[in-house]
């Protein structure tokens, strides 16, 4: 059993895959946090802008 544990801790196959998985998960969580904090405000701004655009009278002239 001791030999198995020692081999498990010293083996380096797959470490790069785990590093990339952790990095990717961190980036996904960072993106979700940014969207959670900015998403509502940007949607309100888009709605306000849309309201202003629809309130403008169309250009009738020259």
C-alpha positions in Angstrom: 0.0 0.0 0.0 2.8 2.4 0.8 4.3 1.8 -2.6 1.0 2.6 -4.3 0.7 5.9 -2.4 4.3 6.9 -3.2 3.8 6.1 -6.9 0.5 8.1 -6.9 2.1 11.2 -5.4 5.2 11.1 -7.7 3.4 10.4 -11.0 3.1 13.4 -13.1 0.9 12.2 -16.0 -2.3 14.2 -16.3 -1.1 17.2 -14.3 -1.2 19.5 -17.3 -4.8 18.4 -18.0 -5.8 19.2 -14.4 -4.1 22.6 -14.6 -6.0 23.5 -17.8 -9.3 22.3 -16.3 -8.8 24.5 -13.1 -7.8 27.5 -15.3 -10.8 27.1 -17.5 -13.1 26.7 -14.6 -11.7 29.9 -13.0 -12.3 31.8 -16.2 -15.8 30.6 -16.5 -16.6 31.6 -12.9 -15.0 35.0 -13.5 -17.1 35.5 -16.6 -20.3 34.5 -14.7 -19.4 36.9 -11.9 -18.9 39.8 -14.3 -22.2 39.0 -16.1 -24.0 38.9 -12.7 -22.7 42.3 -11.7 -23.0 44.1 -15.0 -25.8 42.3 -16.7 -28.8 44.0 -15.0 -27.3 47.4 -15.4 -26.5 47.0 -19.1 -30.1 45.6 -19.7 -31.6 48.7 -18.1 -29.4 51.0 -20.1 -30.4 49.2 -23.3 -34.1 49.4 -22.4 -33.8 53.2 -21.7 -31.9 53.7 -25.0 -34.6 51.8 -26.9 -37.3 53.9 -25.3 -35.6 57.1 -26.3 -35.1 55.9 -29.9 -38.7 54.9 -30.2 -39.8 58.3 -28.7 -38.0 60.2 -31.4 -40.1 61.3 -34.3 -39.0 60.0 -37.7 -37.1 62.4 -39.9 -39.6 63.8 -42.3 -37.5 66.0 -44.3 -34.9 66.9 -46.6 
